[in-house]
């Protein structure tokens, strides 16, 4: 029977084989863009939630943002 620890080990080994060996300084090439995109996503969500307070719901605020991109 397959338990969680065995599956986790297999998946981790597979990810390491796919990823290959990467030097520590090269990780910044992968991590910094992810952090930047996460920040953009968080700011967008905050602005949508702020505008949703002015409108009836979040979907209406998102539709308004789509119509006028200068809001966010």
N, C-alpha and C positions, 0 to 999 in steps of 0.2 A: 504494500500500500504506500502511496506517495504522501508524505507529510509536507507541511509548509516549509520547514527548514531545508529539506532536500530540494524542493522546487525553487526556493529562493537561491540556493547555491548554484543550481543549474542555470538559472536565469542570469545570475551575476557573472558566471564564467562565460556564458554566451555573449553578454554585453561587453565584457573585457576583450574577447576575441574580435568582435565586430569593431569596437572602438580602436583597438590597437594601443601601442605605447605612445603616450603623449607626454612631453616634458612639462613640468609644472608651470613654467612661464607661458607656455602655449595655451594653457587653460583660460587665460584672460581673453584670448581671441574668441572663445566660446561663451564665457560667462558674462563679460561686459555687455555684449548686445542683448543677452537675455534679461539682464538687470534693467537695461534701458527700455526694452519693450514692456517689461512688467511695470515700470514707473509710468510709461505712457498710458498703459491700460488702467492703472489705478487712478491717474488724474482724470482720464476720460470718464470713468465710472463715478468719481466724485462730482464732476461737473454735471453729468446726467442726473444724478440724484439731487443735486442742488436745483437744477431746472425743473425736476419732477415736482418739487414743492410748489412751483408757480403754475403747474398744469395739473390736470386731473390725475394722471398716472405716468409711469415711467415710459410706457410705449408712446404716448402722445409727445412727451419731451424728446424721445429719440427721433420721432418723425419730424418734429420741428427742427432738430439739429441737422437731419439729413437735408432739409430744405435750405438751411442757412448755416453753412460750415464755419462762419465767423464766430459762432457762439462758443465753440470749443476749440 
